[in-house]
Amino acid sequence: MLDVVQAIDGPIQLNVCLRSEESCERVEQCAAHPVWEQAQAAMLAVLGKALIAELGKRSQLAKTEVPVAVSIP
């Protein structure tokens, strides 16, 4: 899924400071920068593992599943 998103939208960055070291002159002093880097890595990992074929299968299963009636006492 990551390849598709990036093909459509271009490189994904959660914050401008993640584009390059030159994009923010405060990177070295910024306490939030490591948090942005960690969040960026996590997001890319999740999108990188998601396969379009699997999403399609899930969608088809959701359409074919029979709804279960829930009774409320």
N, CA, C, O and CB atoms as a CASP TS submission, in Angstrom:
PFRMAT TS
TARGET T0000
AUTHOR 0000-0000-0000
METHOD Language model
MODEL 1
PARENT N/A
ATOM      1  N   MET     1       0.823  -1.189   0.000  1.00  0.00           N
ATOM      2  CA  MET     1       0.000   0.000   0.000  1.00  0.00           C
ATOM      3  C   MET     1       0.874   1.262   0.000  1.00  0.00           C
ATOM      4  O   MET     1       0.508   2.284  -0.581  1.00  0.00           O
ATOM      5  CB  MET     1      -0.941  -0.007   1.211  1.00  0.00           C
ATOM      6  N   LEU     2       2.007   1.174   0.645  1.00  0.00           N
ATOM      7  CA  LEU     2       2.912   2.323   0.708  1.00  0.00           C
ATOM      8  C   LEU     2       3.311   2.786  -0.692  1.00  0.00           C
ATOM      9  O   LEU     2       3.318   3.984  -0.975  1.00  0.00           O
ATOM     10  CB  LEU     2       4.165   1.972   1.523  1.00  0.00           C
ATOM     11  N   ASP     3       3.641   1.838  -1.560  1.00  0.00           N
ATOM     12  CA  ASP     3       4.041   2.205  -2.925  1.00  0.00           C
ATOM     13  C   ASP     3       2.920   2.933  -3.663  1.00  0.00           C
ATOM     14  O   ASP     3       3.172   3.890  -4.395  1.00  0.00           O
ATOM     15  CB  ASP     3       4.453   0.957  -3.711  1.00  0.00           C
ATOM     16  N   VAL     4       1.702   2.484  -3.473  1.00  0.00           N
ATOM     17  CA  VAL     4       0.558   3.107  -4.147  1.00  0.00           C
ATOM     18  C   VAL     4       0.341   4.524  -3.626  1.00  0.00           C
ATOM     19  O   VAL     4       0.168   5.459  -4.408  1.00  0.00           O
ATOM     20  CB  VAL     4      -0.722   2.262  -3.946  1.00  0.00           C
ATOM     21  N   VAL     5       0.352   4.681  -2.304  1.00  0.00           N
ATOM     22  CA  VAL     5       0.142   6.003  -1.705  1.00  0.00           C
ATOM     23  C   VAL     5       1.227   6.965  -2.173  1.00  0.00           C
ATOM     24  O   VAL     5       0.936   8.103  -2.541  1.00  0.00           O
ATOM     25  CB  VAL     5       0.133   5.913  -0.159  1.00  0.00           C
ATOM     26  N   GLN     6       2.478   6.509  -2.160  1.00  0.00           N
ATOM     27  CA  GLN     6       3.565   7.401  -2.560  1.00  0.00           C
ATOM     28  C   GLN     6       3.564   7.675  -4.058  1.00  0.00           C
ATOM     29  O   GLN     6       4.002   8.742  -4.490  1.00  0.00           O
ATOM     30  CB  GLN     6       4.897   6.811  -2.150  1.00  0.00           C
ATOM     31  N   ALA     7       3.081   6.730  -4.851  1.00  0.00           N
ATOM     32  CA  ALA     7       2.976   6.977  -6.287  1.00  0.00           C
ATOM     33  C   ALA     7       1.940   8.056  -6.587  1.00  0.00           C
ATOM     34  O   ALA     7       2.092   8.834  -7.528  1.00  0.00           O
ATOM     35  CB  ALA     7       2.618   5.685  -7.023  1.00  0.00           C
ATOM     36  N   ILE     8       0.893   8.090  -5.780  1.00  0.00           N
ATOM     37  CA  ILE     8      -0.167   9.075  -5.984  1.00  0.00           C
ATOM     38  C   ILE     8       0.168  10.413  -5.328  1.00  0.00           C
ATOM     39  O   ILE     8       0.037  11.467  -5.950  1.00  0.00           O
ATOM     40  CB  ILE     8      -1.487   8.546  -5.434  1.00  0.00           C
ATOM     41  N   ASP     9       0.603  10.363  -4.067  1.00  0.00           N
ATOM     42  CA  ASP     9       0.811  11.580  -3.285  1.00  0.00           C
ATOM     43  C   ASP     9       2.258  12.034  -3.181  1.00  0.00           C
ATOM     44  O   ASP     9       2.518  13.146  -2.723  1.00  0.00           O
ATOM     45  CB  ASP     9       0.279  11.379  -1.926  1.00  0.00           C
ATOM     46  N   GLY    10       3.198  11.206  -3.592  1.00  0.00           N
ATOM     47  CA  GLY    10       4.607  11.527  -3.404  1.00  0.00           C
ATOM     48  C   GLY    10       5.072  11.060  -2.041  1.00  0.00           C
ATOM     49  O   GLY    10       4.310  10.434  -1.304  1.00  0.00           O
ATOM     50  N   PRO    11       6.308  11.357  -1.701  1.00  0.00           N
ATOM     51  CA  PRO    11       6.847  10.916  -0.408  1.00  0.00           C
ATOM     52  C   PRO    11       5.994  11.419   0.757  1.00  0.00           C
ATOM     53  O   PRO    11       5.505  12.548   0.750  1.00  0.00           O
ATOM     54  CB  PRO    11       8.293  11.403  -0.242  1.00  0.00           C
ATOM     55  N   ILE    12       5.833  10.568   1.738  1.00  0.00           N
ATOM     56  CA  ILE    12       5.005  10.901   2.895  1.00  0.00           C
ATOM     57  C   ILE    12       5.901  11.379   4.036  1.00  0.00           C
ATOM     58  O   ILE    12       6.847  10.691   4.419  1.00  0.00           O
ATOM     59  CB  ILE    12       4.151   9.677   3.341  1.00  0.00           C
ATOM     60  N   GLN    13       5.603  12.547   4.570  1.00  0.00           N
ATOM     61  CA  GLN    13       6.285  13.044   5.756  1.00  0.00           C
ATOM     62  C   GLN    13       5.237  13.572   6.720  1.00  0.00           C
ATOM     63  O   GLN    13       4.366  14.357   6.344  1.00  0.00           O
ATOM     64  CB  GLN    13       7.326  14.148   5.396  1.00  0.00           C
ATOM     65  N   LEU    14       5.331  13.134   7.959  1.00  0.00           N
ATOM     66  CA  LEU    14       4.396  13.629   8.971  1.00  0.00           C
ATOM     67  C   LEU    14       4.678  15.076   9.355  1.00  0.00           C
ATOM     68  O   LEU    14       3.790  15.786   9.825  1.00  0.00           O
ATOM     69  CB  LEU    14       4.454  12.752  10.208  1.00  0.00           C
ATOM     70  N   ASN    15       5.915  15.506   9.153  1.00  0.00           N
ATOM     71  CA  ASN    15       6.289  16.866   9.507  1.00  0.00           C
ATOM     72  C   ASN    15       7.346  17.347   8.521  1.00  0.00           C
ATOM     73  O   ASN    15       8.124  16.545   8.004  1.00  0.00           O
ATOM     74  CB  ASN    15       6.810  16.947  10.976  1.00  0.00           C
ATOM     75  N   VAL    16       7.378  18.618   8.263  1.00  0.00           N
ATOM     76  CA  VAL    16       8.313  19.197   7.303  1.00  0.00           C
ATOM     77  C   VAL    16       9.764  18.920   7.696  1.00  0.00           C
ATOM     78  O   VAL    16      10.624  18.826   6.820  1.00  0.00           O
ATOM     79  CB  VAL    16       8.083  20.700   7.186  1.00  0.00           C
ATOM     80  N   CYS    17      10.050  18.791   8.971  1.00  0.00           N
ATOM     81  CA  CYS    17      11.434  18.572   9.411  1.00  0.00           C
ATOM     82  C   CYS    17      11.964  17.204   9.002  1.00  0.00           C
ATOM     83  O   CYS    17      13.168  16.962   9.087  1.00  0.00           O
ATOM     84  CB  CYS    17      11.531  18.723  10.918  1.00  0.00           C
ATOM     85  N   LEU    18      11.093  16.311   8.562  1.00  0.00           N
ATOM     86  CA  LEU    18      11.521  14.978   8.162  1.00  0.00           C
ATOM     87  C   LEU    18      11.948  14.905   6.706  1.00  0.00           C
ATOM     88  O   LEU    18      12.468  13.877   6.272  1.00  0.00           O
ATOM     89  CB  LEU    18      10.418  13.997   8.409  1.00  0.00           C
ATOM     90  N   ARG    19      11.745  15.954   5.953  1.00  0.00           N
ATOM     91  CA  ARG    19      12.108  15.963   4.532  1.00  0.00           C
ATOM     92  C   ARG    19      13.614  15.875   4.347  1.00  0.00           C
ATOM     93  O   ARG    19      14.106  15.072   3.553  1.00  0.00           O
ATOM     94  CB  ARG    19      11.573  17.224   3.851  1.00  0.00           C
ATOM     95  N   SER    20      14.337  16.699   5.079  1.00  0.00           N
ATOM     96  CA  SER    20      15.796  16.688   5.005  1.00  0.00           C
ATOM     97  C   SER    20      16.342  17.443   6.206  1.00  0.00           C
ATOM     98  O   SER    20      15.618  18.167   6.890  1.00  0.00           O
ATOM     99  CB  SER    20      16.304  17.319   3.668  1.00  0.00           C
ATOM    100  N   GLU    21      17.607  17.263   6.443  1.00  0.00           N
ATOM    101  CA  GLU    21      18.247  17.972   7.556  1.00  0.00           C
ATOM    102  C   GLU    21      18.203  19.487   7.357  1.00  0.00           C
ATOM    103  O   GLU    21      18.229  20.244   8.327  1.00  0.00           O
ATOM    104  CB  GLU    21      19.700  17.510   7.714  1.00  0.00           C
ATOM    105  N   GLU    22      18.137  19.930   6.096  1.00  0.00           N
ATOM    106  CA  GLU    22      18.134  21.359   5.806  1.00  0.00           C
ATOM    107  C   GLU    22      16.753  21.996   5.953  1.00  0.00           C
ATOM    108  O   GLU    22      16.637  23.221   5.920  1.00  0.00           O
ATOM    109  CB  GLU    22      18.650  21.594   4.414  1.00  0.00           C
ATOM    110  N   SER    23      15.713  21.190   6.114  1.00  0.00           N
ATOM    111  CA  SER    23      14.362  21.751   6.150  1.00  0.00           C
ATOM    112  C   SER    23      14.049  22.472   7.463  1.00  0.00           C
ATOM    113  O   SER    23      13.090  23.241   7.534  1.00  0.00           O
ATOM    114  CB  SER    23      13.349  20.651   5.926  1.00  0.00           C
ATOM    115  N   CYS    24      14.845  22.231   8.490  1.00  0.00           N
ATOM    116  CA  CYS    24      14.630  22.921   9.767  1.00  0.00           C
ATOM    117  C   CYS    24      15.974  23.139  10.443  1.00  0.00           C
ATOM    118  O   CYS    24      16.727  22.193  10.675  1.00  0.00           O
ATOM    119  CB  CYS    24      13.673  22.110  10.695  1.00  0.00           C
ATOM    120  N   GLU    25      16.262  24.376  10.751  1.00  0.00           N
ATOM    121  CA  GLU    25      17.560  24.677  11.374  1.00  0.00           C
ATOM    122  C   GLU    25      17.607  24.317  12.857  1.00  0.00           C
ATOM    123  O   GLU    25      18.664  24.410  13.479  1.00  0.00           O
ATOM    124  CB  GLU    25      17.881  26.148  11.208  1.00  0.00           C
ATOM    125  N   ARG    26      16.473  23.905  13.431  1.00  0.00           N
ATOM    126  CA  ARG    26      16.438  23.581  14.860  1.00  0.00           C
ATOM    127  C   ARG    26      16.446  22.078  15.148  1.00  0.00           C
ATOM    128  O   ARG    26      16.231  21.670  16.289  1.00  0.00           O
ATOM    129  CB  ARG    26      15.218  24.196  15.483  1.00  0.00           C
ATOM    130  N   VAL    27      16.688  21.262  14.138  1.00  0.00           N
ATOM    131  CA  VAL    27      16.632  19.804  14.297  1.00  0.00           C
ATOM    132  C   VAL    27      17.507  19.336  15.457  1.00  0.00           C
ATOM    133  O   VAL    27      17.080  18.499  16.251  1.00  0.00           O
ATOM    134  CB  VAL    27      17.068  19.110  13.002  1.00  0.00           C
ATOM    135  N   GLU    28      18.703  19.855  15.563  1.00  0.00           N
ATOM    136  CA  GLU    28      19.642  19.411  16.596  1.00  0.00           C
ATOM    137  C   GLU    28      19.166  19.753  18.013  1.00  0.00           C
ATOM    138  O   GLU    28      19.489  19.031  18.956  1.00  0.00           O
ATOM    139  CB  GLU    28      21.004  20.036  16.354  1.00  0.00           C
ATOM    140  N   GLN    29      18.417  20.824  18.174  1.00  0.00           N
ATOM    141  CA  GLN    29      17.957  21.238  19.499  1.00  0.00           C
ATOM    142  C   GLN    29      16.508  20.845  19.773  1.00  0.00           C
ATOM    143  O   GLN    29      16.012  21.075  20.876  1.00  0.00           O
ATOM    144  CB  GLN    29      18.109  22.731  19.649  1.00  0.00           C
ATOM    145  N   CYS    30      15.834  20.271  18.819  1.00  0.00           N
ATOM    146  CA  CYS    30      14.400  20.017  18.934  1.00  0.00           C
ATOM    147  C   CYS    30      14.115  18.708  19.676  1.00  0.00           C
ATOM    148  O   CYS    30      14.515  17.633  19.229  1.00  0.00           O
ATOM    149  CB  CYS    30      13.762  19.978  17.547  1.00  0.00           C
ATOM    150  N   ALA    31      13.431  18.809  20.797  1.00  0.00           N
ATOM    151  CA  ALA    31      13.082  17.630  21.580  1.00  0.00           C
ATOM    152  C   ALA    31      12.010  16.789  20.894  1.00  0.00           C
ATOM    153  O   ALA    31      11.910  15.591  21.158  1.00  0.00           O
ATOM    154  CB  ALA    31      12.607  18.043  22.961  1.00  0.00           C
ATOM    155  N   ALA    32      11.213  17.389  20.023  1.00  0.00           N
ATOM    156  CA  ALA    32      10.131  16.671  19.348  1.00  0.00           C
ATOM    157  C   ALA    32      10.608  15.903  18.116  1.00  0.00           C
ATOM    158  O   ALA    32       9.926  14.983  17.666  1.00  0.00           O
ATOM    159  CB  ALA    32       9.045  17.641  18.946  1.00  0.00           C
ATOM    160  N   HIS    33      11.754  16.262  17.572  1.00  0.00           N
ATOM    161  CA  HIS    33      12.221  15.634  16.334  1.00  0.00           C
ATOM    162  C   HIS    33      12.326  14.109  16.429  1.00  0.00           C
ATOM    163  O   HIS    33      11.864  13.421  15.519  1.00  0.00           O
ATOM    164  CB  HIS    33      13.564  16.204  15.956  1.00  0.00           C
ATOM    165  N   PRO    34      12.909  13.558  17.484  1.00  0.00           N
ATOM    166  CA  PRO    34      12.962  12.093  17.584  1.00  0.00           C
ATOM    167  C   PRO    34      11.575  11.446  17.634  1.00  0.00           C
ATOM    168  O   PRO    34      11.391  10.326  17.156  1.00  0.00           O
ATOM    169  CB  PRO    34      13.746  11.693  18.818  1.00  0.00           C
ATOM    170  N   VAL    35      10.623  12.139  18.200  1.00  0.00           N
ATOM    171  CA  VAL    35       9.253  11.624  18.245  1.00  0.00           C
ATOM    172  C   VAL    35       8.668  11.586  16.841  1.00  0.00           C
ATOM    173  O   VAL    35       8.036  10.602  16.456  1.00  0.00           O
ATOM    174  CB  VAL    35       8.368  12.486  19.175  1.00  0.00           C
ATOM    175  N   TRP    36       8.874  12.650  16.079  1.00  0.00           N
ATOM    176  CA  TRP    36       8.414  12.682  14.686  1.00  0.00           C
ATOM    177  C   TRP    36       9.071  11.575  13.871  1.00  0.00           C
ATOM    178  O   TRP    36       8.417  10.930  13.052  1.00  0.00           O
ATOM    179  CB  TRP    36       8.712  14.051  14.050  1.00  0.00           C
ATOM    180  N   GLU    37      10.369  11.355  14.098  1.00  0.00           N
ATOM    181  CA  GLU    37      11.074  10.299  13.371  1.00  0.00           C
ATOM    182  C   GLU    37      10.509   8.920  13.706  1.00  0.00           C
ATOM    183  O   GLU    37      10.335   8.084  12.818  1.00  0.00           O
ATOM    184  CB  GLU    37      12.569  10.343  13.691  1.00  0.00           C
ATOM    185  N   GLN    38      10.227   8.687  14.969  1.00  0.00           N
ATOM    186  CA  GLN    38       9.668   7.400  15.394  1.00  0.00           C
ATOM    187  C   GLN    38       8.261   7.200  14.821  1.00  0.00           C
ATOM    188  O   GLN    38       7.924   6.112  14.353  1.00  0.00           O
ATOM    189  CB  GLN    38       9.631   7.313  16.935  1.00  0.00           C
ATOM    190  N   ALA    39       7.461   8.239  14.862  1.00  0.00           N
ATOM    191  CA  ALA    39       6.099   8.148  14.312  1.00  0.00           C
ATOM    192  C   ALA    39       6.148   7.916  12.806  1.00  0.00           C
ATOM    193  O   ALA    39       5.357   7.139  12.271  1.00  0.00           O
ATOM    194  CB  ALA    39       5.295   9.434  14.628  1.00  0.00           C
ATOM    195  N   GLN    40       7.063   8.578  12.128  1.00  0.00           N
ATOM    196  CA  GLN    40       7.239   8.410  10.680  1.00  0.00           C
ATOM    197  C   GLN    40       7.604   6.962  10.355  1.00  0.00           C
ATOM    198  O   GLN    40       7.021   6.354   9.457  1.00  0.00           O
ATOM    199  CB  GLN    40       8.331   9.372  10.146  1.00  0.00           C
ATOM    200  N   ALA    41       8.563   6.422  11.083  1.00  0.00           N
ATOM    201  CA  ALA    41       9.002   5.045  10.849  1.00  0.00           C
ATOM    202  C   ALA    41       7.861   4.058  11.089  1.00  0.00           C
ATOM    203  O   ALA    41       7.690   3.104  10.330  1.00  0.00           O
ATOM    204  CB  ALA    41      10.197   4.702  11.755  1.00  0.00           C
ATOM    205  N   ALA    42       7.085   4.289  12.143  1.00  0.00           N
ATOM    206  CA  ALA    42       5.961   3.401  12.446  1.00  0.00           C
ATOM    207  C   ALA    42       4.906   3.457  11.346  1.00  0.00           C
ATOM    208  O   ALA    42       4.393   2.423  10.919  1.00  0.00           O
ATOM    209  CB  ALA    42       5.334   3.774  13.797  1.00  0.00           C
ATOM    210  N   MET    43       4.587   4.650  10.893  1.00  0.00           N
ATOM    211  CA  MET    43       3.582   4.784   9.838  1.00  0.00           C
ATOM    212  C   MET    43       4.046   4.106   8.554  1.00  0.00           C
ATOM    213  O   MET    43       3.274   3.385   7.922  1.00  0.00           O
ATOM    214  CB  MET    43       3.278   6.265   9.571  1.00  0.00           C
ATOM    215  N   LEU    44       5.285   4.327   8.166  1.00  0.00           N
ATOM    216  CA  LEU    44       5.803   3.708   6.953  1.00  0.00           C
ATOM    217  C   LEU    44       5.842   2.185   7.072  1.00  0.00           C
ATOM    218  O   LEU    44       5.605   1.476   6.093  1.00  0.00           O
ATOM    219  CB  LEU    44       7.196   4.243   6.644  1.00  0.00           C
ATOM    220  N   ALA    45       6.138   1.687   8.261  1.00  0.00           N
ATOM    221  CA  ALA    45       6.152   0.238   8.475  1.00  0.00           C
ATOM    222  C   ALA    45       4.753  -0.350   8.319  1.00  0.00           C
ATOM    223  O   ALA    45       4.588  -1.395   7.688  1.00  0.00           O
ATOM    224  CB  ALA    45       6.711  -0.094   9.866  1.00  0.00           C
ATOM    225  N   VAL    46       3.762   0.301   8.879  1.00  0.00           N
ATOM    226  CA  VAL    46       2.382  -0.186   8.772  1.00  0.00           C
ATOM    227  C   VAL    46       1.921  -0.165   7.323  1.00  0.00           C
ATOM    228  O   VAL    46       1.379  -1.153   6.828  1.00  0.00           O
ATOM    229  CB  VAL    46       1.434   0.662   9.643  1.00  0.00           C
ATOM    230  N   LEU    47       2.133   0.951   6.642  1.00  0.00           N
ATOM    231  CA  LEU    47       1.731   1.042   5.235  1.00  0.00           C
ATOM    232  C   LEU    47       2.525   0.085   4.358  1.00  0.00           C
ATOM    233  O   LEU    47       1.995  -0.445   3.382  1.00  0.00           O
ATOM    234  CB  LEU    47       1.904   2.467   4.729  1.00  0.00           C
ATOM    235  N   GLY    48       3.782  -0.141   4.693  1.00  0.00           N
ATOM    236  CA  GLY    48       4.612  -1.052   3.924  1.00  0.00           C
ATOM    237  C   GLY    48       4.169  -2.502   4.032  1.00  0.00           C
ATOM    238  O   GLY    48       4.357  -3.283   3.099  1.00  0.00           O
ATOM    239  N   LYS    49       3.583  -2.863   5.165  1.00  0.00           N
ATOM    240  CA  LYS    49       3.111  -4.240   5.374  1.00  0.00           C
ATOM    241  C   LYS    49       1.723  -4.476   4.790  1.00  0.00           C
ATOM    242  O   LYS    49       1.358  -5.616   4.501  1.00  0.00           O
ATOM    243  CB  LYS    49       3.096  -4.565   6.858  1.00  0.00           C
ATOM    244  N   ALA    50       0.956  -3.421   4.617  1.00  0.00           N
ATOM    245  CA  ALA    50      -0.420  -3.553   4.121  1.00  0.00           C
ATOM    246  C   ALA    50      -0.388  -3.850   2.626  1.00  0.00           C
ATOM    247  O   ALA    50       0.209  -3.106   1.848  1.00  0.00           O
ATOM    248  CB  ALA    50      -1.248  -2.258   4.406  1.00  0.00           C
ATOM    249  N   LEU    51      -1.027  -4.932   2.238  1.00  0.00           N
ATOM    250  CA  LEU    51      -1.076  -5.328   0.832  1.00  0.00           C
ATOM    251  C   LEU    51      -2.457  -5.048   0.264  1.00  0.00           C
ATOM    252  O   LEU    51      -3.471  -5.364   0.887  1.00  0.00           O
ATOM    253  CB  LEU    51      -0.716  -6.819   0.667  1.00  0.00           C
ATOM    254  N   ILE    52      -2.491  -4.455  -0.919  1.00  0.00           N
ATOM    255  CA  ILE    52      -3.748  -4.125  -1.575  1.00  0.00           C
ATOM    256  C   ILE    52      -4.595  -5.385  -1.755  1.00  0.00           C
ATOM    257  O   ILE    52      -5.811  -5.337  -1.572  1.00  0.00           O
ATOM    258  CB  ILE    52      -3.489  -3.448  -2.937  1.00  0.00           C
ATOM    259  N   ALA    53      -3.973  -6.507  -2.109  1.00  0.00           N
ATOM    260  CA  ALA    53      -4.710  -7.760  -2.307  1.00  0.00           C
ATOM    261  C   ALA    53      -5.408  -8.185  -1.017  1.00  0.00           C
ATOM    262  O   ALA    53      -6.547  -8.650  -1.048  1.00  0.00           O
ATOM    263  CB  ALA    53      -3.760  -8.876  -2.790  1.00  0.00           C
ATOM    264  N   GLU    54      -4.719  -8.023   0.118  1.00  0.00           N
ATOM    265  CA  GLU    54      -5.327  -8.386   1.407  1.00  0.00           C
ATOM    266  C   GLU    54      -6.496  -7.458   1.740  1.00  0.00           C
ATOM    267  O   GLU    54      -7.512  -7.903   2.272  1.00  0.00           O
ATOM    268  CB  GLU    54      -4.272  -8.334   2.536  1.00  0.00           C
ATOM    269  N   LEU    55      -6.353  -6.190   1.431  1.00  0.00           N
ATOM    270  CA  LEU    55      -7.445  -5.249   1.677  1.00  0.00           C
ATOM    271  C   LEU    55      -8.660  -5.622   0.831  1.00  0.00           C
ATOM    272  O   LEU    55      -9.797  -5.534   1.295  1.00  0.00           O
ATOM    273  CB  LEU    55      -6.998  -3.802   1.371  1.00  0.00           C
ATOM    274  N   GLY    56      -8.417  -6.034  -0.401  1.00  0.00           N
ATOM    275  CA  GLY    56      -9.502  -6.472  -1.270  1.00  0.00           C
ATOM    276  C   GLY    56     -10.204  -7.698  -0.718  1.00  0.00           C
ATOM    277  O   GLY    56     -11.431  -7.783  -0.750  1.00  0.00           O
ATOM    278  N   LYS    57      -9.426  -8.652  -0.208  1.00  0.00           N
ATOM    279  CA  LYS    57     -10.017  -9.858   0.385  1.00  0.00           C
ATOM    280  C   LYS    57     -10.869  -9.494   1.601  1.00  0.00           C
ATOM    281  O   LYS    57     -11.981  -9.996   1.762  1.00  0.00           O
ATOM    282  CB  LYS    57      -8.912 -10.865   0.789  1.00  0.00           C
ATOM    283  N   ARG    58     -10.340  -8.624   2.445  1.00  0.00           N
ATOM    284  CA  ARG    58     -11.103  -8.206   3.639  1.00  0.00           C
ATOM    285  C   ARG    58     -12.410  -7.526   3.244  1.00  0.00           C
ATOM    286  O   ARG    58     -13.455  -7.747   3.856  1.00  0.00           O
ATOM    287  CB  ARG    58     -10.261  -7.253   4.514  1.00  0.00           C
ATOM    288  N   SER    59     -12.325  -6.704   2.220  1.00  0.00           N
ATOM    289  CA  SER    59     -13.520  -6.005   1.757  1.00  0.00           C
ATOM    290  C   SER    59     -14.570  -6.994   1.261  1.00  0.00           C
ATOM    291  O   SER    59     -15.753  -6.851   1.571  1.00  0.00           O
ATOM    292  CB  SER    59     -13.162  -5.012   0.646  1.00  0.00           C
ATOM    293  N   GLN    60     -14.147  -7.991   0.496  1.00  0.00           N
ATOM    294  CA  GLN    60     -15.078  -9.002  -0.003  1.00  0.00           C
ATOM    295  C   GLN    60     -15.677  -9.811   1.137  1.00  0.00           C
ATOM    296  O   GLN    60     -16.873 -10.104   1.122  1.00  0.00           O
ATOM    297  CB  GLN    60     -14.376  -9.933  -0.990  1.00  0.00           C
ATOM    298  N   LEU    61     -14.869 -10.174   2.120  1.00  0.00           N
ATOM    299  CA  LEU    61     -15.377 -10.915   3.272  1.00  0.00           C
ATOM    300  C   LEU    61     -16.403 -10.096   4.040  1.00  0.00           C
ATOM    301  O   LEU    61     -17.428 -10.621   4.476  1.00  0.00           O
ATOM    302  CB  LEU    61     -14.229 -11.317   4.197  1.00  0.00           C
ATOM    303  N   ALA    62     -16.126  -8.820   4.201  1.00  0.00           N
ATOM    304  CA  ALA    62     -17.058  -7.956   4.924  1.00  0.00           C
ATOM    305  C   ALA    62     -18.393  -7.868   4.203  1.00  0.00           C
ATOM    306  O   ALA    62     -19.438  -7.762   4.846  1.00  0.00           O
ATOM    307  CB  ALA    62     -16.466  -6.560   5.100  1.00  0.00           C
ATOM    308  N   LYS    63     -18.371  -7.911   2.884  1.00  0.00           N
ATOM    309  CA  LYS    63     -19.609  -7.828   2.102  1.00  0.00           C
ATOM    310  C   LYS    63     -20.400  -9.124   2.156  1.00  0.00           C
ATOM    311  O   LYS    63     -21.626  -9.104   2.053  1.00  0.00           O
ATOM    312  CB  LYS    63     -19.296  -7.480   0.655  1.00  0.00           C
ATOM    313  N   THR    64     -19.715 -10.253   2.318  1.00  0.00           N
ATOM    314  CA  THR    64     -20.399 -11.549   2.277  1.00  0.00           C
ATOM    315  C   THR    64     -20.762 -12.103   3.642  1.00  0.00           C
ATOM    316  O   THR    64     -21.531 -13.060   3.733  1.00  0.00           O
ATOM    317  CB  THR    64     -19.548 -12.537   1.569  1.00  0.00           C
ATOM    318  N   GLU    65     -20.228 -11.525   4.697  1.00  0.00           N
ATOM    319  CA  GLU    65     -20.540 -12.022   6.038  1.00  0.00           C
ATOM    320  C   GLU    65     -22.000 -11.720   6.372  1.00  0.00           C
ATOM    321  O   GLU    65     -22.528 -10.658   6.043  1.00  0.00           O
ATOM    322  CB  GLU    65     -19.594 -11.388   7.098  1.00  0.00           C
ATOM    323  N   VAL    66     -22.626 -12.679   7.029  1.00  0.00           N
ATOM    324  CA  VAL    66     -23.995 -12.522   7.449  1.00  0.00           C
ATOM    325  C   VAL    66     -24.021 -11.768   8.771  1.00  0.00           C
ATOM    326  O   VAL    66     -23.340 -12.165   9.717  1.00  0.00           O
ATOM    327  CB  VAL    66     -24.695 -13.890   7.572  1.00  0.00           C
ATOM    328  N   PRO    67     -24.776 -10.710   8.855  1.00  0.00           N
ATOM    329  CA  PRO    67     -24.824  -9.954  10.115  1.00  0.00           C
ATOM    330  C   PRO    67     -25.377 -10.819  11.245  1.00  0.00           C
ATOM    331  O   PRO    67     -26.315 -11.592  11.046  1.00  0.00           O
ATOM    332  CB  PRO    67     -25.685  -8.682   9.953  1.00  0.00           C
ATOM    333  N   VAL    68     -24.804 -10.684  12.399  1.00  0.00           N
ATOM    334  CA  VAL    68     -25.247 -11.434  13.570  1.00  0.00           C
ATOM    335  C   VAL    68     -26.160 -10.528  14.392  1.00  0.00           C
ATOM    336  O   VAL    68     -25.813  -9.393  14.719  1.00  0.00           O
ATOM    337  CB  VAL    68     -24.026 -11.939  14.426  1.00  0.00           C
ATOM    338  N   ALA    69     -27.339 -11.063  14.714  1.00  0.00           N
ATOM    339  CA  ALA    69     -28.293 -10.300  15.515  1.00  0.00           C
ATOM    340  C   ALA    69     -27.801 -10.278  16.962  1.00  0.00           C
ATOM    341  O   ALA    69     -27.402 -11.305  17.512  1.00  0.00           O
ATOM    342  CB  ALA    69     -29.733 -10.913  15.418  1.00  0.00           C
ATOM    343  N   VAL    70     -27.835  -9.127  17.548  1.00  0.00           N
ATOM    344  CA  VAL    70     -27.431  -8.982  18.937  1.00  0.00           C
ATOM    345  C   VAL    70     -28.671  -8.643  19.730  1.00  0.00           C
ATOM    346  O   VAL    70     -29.377  -7.679  19.435  1.00  0.00           O
ATOM    347  CB  VAL    70     -26.324  -7.893  19.114  1.00  0.00           C
ATOM    348  N   SER    71     -28.927  -9.465  20.756  1.00  0.00           N
ATOM    349  CA  SER    71     -30.085  -9.162  21.607  1.00  0.00           C
ATOM    350  C   SER    71     -29.623  -8.426  22.850  1.00  0.00           C
ATOM    351  O   SER    71     -28.616  -8.766  23.471  1.00  0.00           O
ATOM    352  CB  SER    71     -30.847 -10.457  21.997  1.00  0.00           C
ATOM    353  N   ILE    72     -30.388  -7.416  23.184  1.00  0.00           N
ATOM    354  CA  ILE    72     -30.082  -6.621  24.359  1.00  0.00           C
ATOM    355  C   ILE    72     -31.140  -6.931  25.406  1.00  0.00           C
ATOM    356  O   ILE    72     -32.334  -6.751  25.166  1.00  0.00           O
ATOM    357  CB  ILE    72     -30.033  -5.090  24.025  1.00  0.00           C
ATOM    358  N   PRO    73     -30.695  -7.401  26.576  1.00  0.00           N
ATOM    359  CA  PRO    73     -31.670  -7.757  27.616  1.00  0.00           C
ATOM    360  C   PRO    73     -32.466  -6.581  28.133  1.00  0.00           C
ATOM    361  O   PRO    73     -33.316  -6.747  29.008  1.00  0.00           O
ATOM    362  CB  PRO    73     -30.972  -8.406  28.762  1.00  0.00           C
TER
END
